[in-house]
Amino acid sequence: MMRPVVTGLAAVVFASVAMAQQPDTFGRQFAPSERNRGIGWRLDDRLAFLGQKLFFDARLSGTGTTACASCHDPSYAFAEPRRVSISDSGRHGPRNAPSLVDVGSLPRLMWDGRFRTLEEQALSPFQRGEMGIGVDQAVQRVSSDPQYRHLFRVALGHQPTADGVARALAAFQRTLVSLPSRVDRFLVNNETAILTPLEQNGFYIFNRRAACSNCHQLFPLRPDGREHSQPVLMDFRFHNLGVGYRSGGFDDTGRYGHSLIKAEWGAFRTPSLRNSARTPPYMHDGSLATLEDVVEFYSAGGRPNPNLSPLIRPLFLHGYEKAALVAFLRALTDQDCE
């Protein structure tokens, strides 16, 4: 549902070059409302518009075939359908790219929480070699394009820079916000009939019998102490589920690799479950192919290891309970995408 919007916006970018001397006209044309109905994709300002163009531009890679959207595909709620990400050189990475929907609300980014802001994270694919070129070369390519020079002047008042690229990409990602699902209407508007009996049973299993909401909290507190206005379904913390544990260790130590805190060995960030039906495969390594596999994994109590979270225990769910949980998870999809 996102491709037509991207195409339309890209076409308008070319027309904007002719308005280089008319920034007010540019501002009126793009203020506030290109919105994609699949996810709350709002291009409210010039910086976000510039970030959108950069996000989908494969020229920012060594081969000219890889863009940010290569691993964060709008068709999959800005996640990827592959088990792990593939760099511009064709090298397989260790992790699956998570969804970017609602990423602007996260206090820490990446599966291991290494970054605190989207601006910090934005240039890491260049620094880690995922794009096949460094950020300086990417900026050179951007600077050689008159359309980009114009858009940078309009959005930031100067020529393309690495900092400007980071700011624009971050601004665009903050526009990726989820729209209401049927679960939102059930919980926030008290529309009980909006969920089927199976989905309602799944909700009660999620909160009680399975206690999934211990980590996937419905309304966690914001940093300022206020409650979120819609179900968020994450706790902004890191937990060890045993994913990837074998032969007495982890190939990927998760949060521990950056914090060096023993209690965080093998722990990874709790992802939101909003739109999770659109983002297979699951877990940081993409090792679980379906929502049914995820429910089975939790029912079995994760994978035992010396640092397994105390919140993880065998649930011994029966067939109906598993089906109800999956039905509830699917009801978390933005309604316009169902």
Secondary structure, 3 states (H helix, E strand, C coil): CCHHHHHHHHHHHHHHHHHCCCHHHHHHHHCCCEEECCCEEEECCHHHHHHHHHHCCHHHCCCCCCCHHHHCEHHHCCECCCCCCECCCCCECCCCCCCCCCHHHCCCECCCCCECCHHHHHCHHHHCCCCCCCHHHHHHHHHCCHHHHHHHHHHHCCCCCHHHHHHHHHHHHCCEECCCEHHHHHHHCCCHHHCCHHHHHHHHHHHHHCCHHHCCCCCCECCCCCECCCCCCCCCCEECCCCCEECCEECCCECHHHHCCHHHCCEEECCCCCCHHHCCCECCCCCECCHHHHHHHHHCCCCCCCCCCCCCCCCCCCHHHHHHHHHHHHCCCEHHHC
